[in-house]
């Protein structure tokens, strides 16, 4: 695809891939209304364990996150007679996030596709460290993504390359200079 930045940051520009910024927004949307207490607290740990142990898919998410304890240990965690190690707490939190992401993906897809799509704001990359002769004119941009299916699917499965490709495929809607917005300071939208 033309316009792909090969040596991003060569002249001092600062930013992140637009697809990663969009994934961050989707992560925030997925965790909205979810468990707020940190996994390091008793309440946060119990809430995550209750969420994960309600279905076979939750147990599968724990296995995929690397939790390989016996059912007896898991029962002890839930009864609060044993406390998971810090490494297992991190795995429990990772399993919760992945499972929550999977559960909310269809809902997000429907909300973002509703009424003809969702308006997205792109804040251009930061060029404060770039010498004047190398700076480009980049404006704040808004556009509407009408079909979020590929983006949500790639985000749900955790496929960063597919997410980058799906995101970059929406950028030509910005016009002929869409390549300037491959890297951004921030992306904003709501569902």
C-alpha positions as CSV (number, residue, x, y, z in Angstrom):
1,X,0.0,0.0,0.0
2,X,1.5,3.4,-0.9
3,X,2.1,6.0,1.8
4,X,3.1,3.5,4.5
5,X,5.7,5.1,6.7
6,X,8.9,3.1,6.6
7,X,11.1,5.1,8.9
8,X,8.6,6.7,11.3
9,X,10.2,9.0,13.8
10,X,13.4,9.5,11.7
11,X,13.1,13.3,12.1
12,X,11.8,13.3,15.6
13,X,8.0,12.9,15.2
14,X,6.2,11.2,18.0
15,X,3.0,9.2,17.9
16,X,1.5,5.8,17.8
17,X,0.0,3.6,15.1
18,X,-3.6,4.7,14.5
19,X,-4.7,1.0,14.8
20,X,-3.1,0.8,18.3
21,X,-4.8,4.0,19.4
22,X,-8.1,2.6,18.1
23,X,-7.5,-0.7,20.0
24,X,-6.8,1.3,23.2
25,X,-10.2,3.1,22.8
26,X,-11.9,-0.3,22.2
27,X,-10.3,-1.7,25.3
28,X,-11.6,1.2,27.4
29,X,-15.1,0.7,25.9
30,X,-14.9,-3.0,26.7
31,X,-14.0,-2.5,30.3
32,X,-16.6,0.2,30.8
33,X,-19.1,-1.1,33.2
34,X,-16.8,-4.0,34.0
35,X,-14.9,-4.7,37.2
36,X,-13.3,-1.6,38.6
37,X,-11.5,-2.9,41.6
38,X,-7.9,-3.9,40.9
39,X,-7.0,-7.6,41.0
40,X,-4.7,-7.0,43.9
41,X,-7.8,-6.4,46.2
42,X,-9.9,-9.2,47.6
43,X,-13.0,-7.7,46.0
44,X,-11.4,-7.4,42.5
45,X,-9.9,-10.9,42.6
46,X,-13.2,-12.5,43.7
47,X,-15.2,-10.5,41.0
48,X,-12.8,-11.7,38.3
49,X,-12.9,-15.3,39.5
50,X,-16.7,-15.3,39.6
51,X,-16.9,-13.8,36.1
52,X,-14.4,-16.4,34.7
53,X,-15.9,-19.5,36.4
54,X,-19.4,-19.0,35.2
55,X,-18.9,-20.8,31.9
56,X,-16.6,-23.2,30.0
57,X,-15.5,-20.3,27.9
58,X,-14.2,-18.5,31.1
59,X,-12.3,-21.6,32.1
60,X,-10.8,-21.7,28.6
61,X,-9.8,-18.1,28.9
62,X,-8.0,-18.9,32.1
63,X,-6.2,-21.8,30.5
64,X,-5.2,-19.6,27.5
65,X,-3.8,-17.0,30.0
66,X,-1.6,-19.7,31.5
67,X,-3.5,-20.5,34.7
68,X,-2.8,-24.3,35.2
69,X,-3.9,-24.8,38.8
70,X,-6.0,-27.7,40.0
71,X,-9.7,-27.4,40.6
72,X,-9.0,-27.7,44.3
73,X,-6.7,-24.7,44.2
74,X,-9.2,-22.7,42.2
75,X,-11.9,-23.5,44.9
76,X,-9.5,-22.4,47.6
77,X,-9.0,-19.1,45.8
78,X,-12.7,-18.6,45.5
79,X,-13.3,-19.5,49.2
80,X,-10.5,-17.1,50.2
81,X,-8.6,-19.8,52.0
82,X,-5.7,-19.4,49.6
83,X,-4.3,-16.4,47.8
84,X,-2.9,-16.6,44.2
85,X,0.7,-15.6,43.6
86,X,1.3,-12.2,42.0
87,X,2.0,-14.0,38.7
88,X,-1.3,-15.8,38.9
89,X,-3.1,-12.6,39.8
90,X,-1.7,-11.1,36.6
91,X,-2.8,-14.1,34.6
92,X,-6.3,-13.9,36.2
93,X,-6.5,-10.2,35.2
94,X,-5.3,-11.0,31.6
95,X,-7.9,-13.8,31.4
96,X,-10.6,-11.5,32.6
97,X,-9.7,-8.8,30.1
98,X,-9.5,-11.3,27.2
99,X,-12.8,-12.9,28.1
100,X,-14.6,-9.6,28.7
101,X,-13.2,-8.4,25.3
102,X,-14.6,-11.5,23.6
103,X,-18.0,-11.1,25.3
104,X,-18.4,-7.5,24.4
105,X,-17.1,-7.6,20.8
106,X,-20.5,-8.3,19.2
107,X,-22.2,-5.6,21.2
108,X,-19.5,-3.1,20.3
109,X,-19.8,-4.1,16.6
110,X,-23.5,-3.4,16.6
111,X,-23.2,-0.1,18.4
112,X,-20.4,1.2,16.2
113,X,-22.1,0.1,13.0
114,X,-25.5,1.5,14.0
115,X,-27.1,4.4,12.2
116,X,-24.5,4.4,9.4
117,X,-21.3,4.1,11.4
118,X,-19.4,6.0,14.0
119,X,-17.6,9.4,13.7
120,X,-13.9,9.1,14.5
121,X,-11.6,12.0,15.4
122,X,-7.9,11.7,14.6
123,X,-5.4,13.9,16.3
124,X,-2.3,14.1,14.2
125,X,1.2,13.1,15.4
126,X,3.3,15.3,17.6
127,X,5.9,17.3,15.5
128,X,7.3,19.5,18.3
129,X,10.7,17.8,18.1
130,X,10.8,18.0,14.3
131,X,12.9,20.7,12.6
132,X,10.7,23.3,10.8
133,X,12.1,22.2,7.4
134,X,10.9,18.6,7.9
135,X,7.4,19.4,9.4
136,X,4.3,18.6,7.5
137,X,1.0,20.3,7.7
138,X,-1.3,18.0,9.6
139,X,-4.8,19.0,10.7
140,X,-7.2,17.5,13.2
141,X,-9.5,15.3,11.1
142,X,-12.9,13.7,11.5
143,X,-14.5,11.0,9.4
144,X,-17.0,8.2,9.7
145,X,-16.2,4.5,9.7
146,X,-19.3,2.9,8.3
147,X,-18.3,-0.8,8.8
148,X,-16.4,-1.8,11.9
149,X,-16.6,-5.6,11.3
150,X,-13.0,-6.2,10.3
151,X,-11.6,-3.9,13.0
152,X,-13.6,-5.4,15.8
153,X,-12.9,-9.0,14.7
154,X,-9.1,-8.3,14.5
155,X,-9.2,-6.5,17.9
156,X,-11.3,-9.4,19.5
157,X,-8.8,-12.0,18.2
158,X,-5.8,-10.0,19.2
159,X,-4.4,-10.0,15.7
160,X,-2.4,-6.8,15.6
161,X,-1.4,-7.1,11.9
162,X,-5.0,-7.7,10.8
163,X,-6.1,-4.8,13.0
164,X,-3.4,-2.5,11.4
165,X,-4.6,-3.6,7.9
166,X,-8.3,-3.1,8.7
167,X,-7.6,0.3,10.2
168,X,-5.3,1.4,7.3
169,X,-8.1,0.3,4.8
170,X,-10.4,2.9,6.4
171,X,-7.9,5.8,6.1
172,X,-8.4,6.4,2.4
173,X,-11.7,7.9,3.4
174,X,-9.7,10.9,4.6
175,X,-8.7,11.8,1.0
176,X,-5.5,11.7,-1.0
177,X,-3.2,12.4,1.9
178,X,-4.5,9.7,4.2
179,X,-1.0,8.3,4.7
180,X,-0.1,11.3,6.9
181,X,-2.5,9.9,9.5
182,X,-1.0,6.4,9.8
183,X,0.6,7.5,13.0
184,X,-1.3,9.7,15.4
185,X,-1.3,11.3,18.8
186,X,-4.8,10.1,19.6
187,X,-7.9,8.5,18.1
188,X,-11.3,9.2,19.7
189,X,-14.8,7.8,19.2
190,X,-17.5,6.5,21.4
191,X,-20.2,3.8,21.2
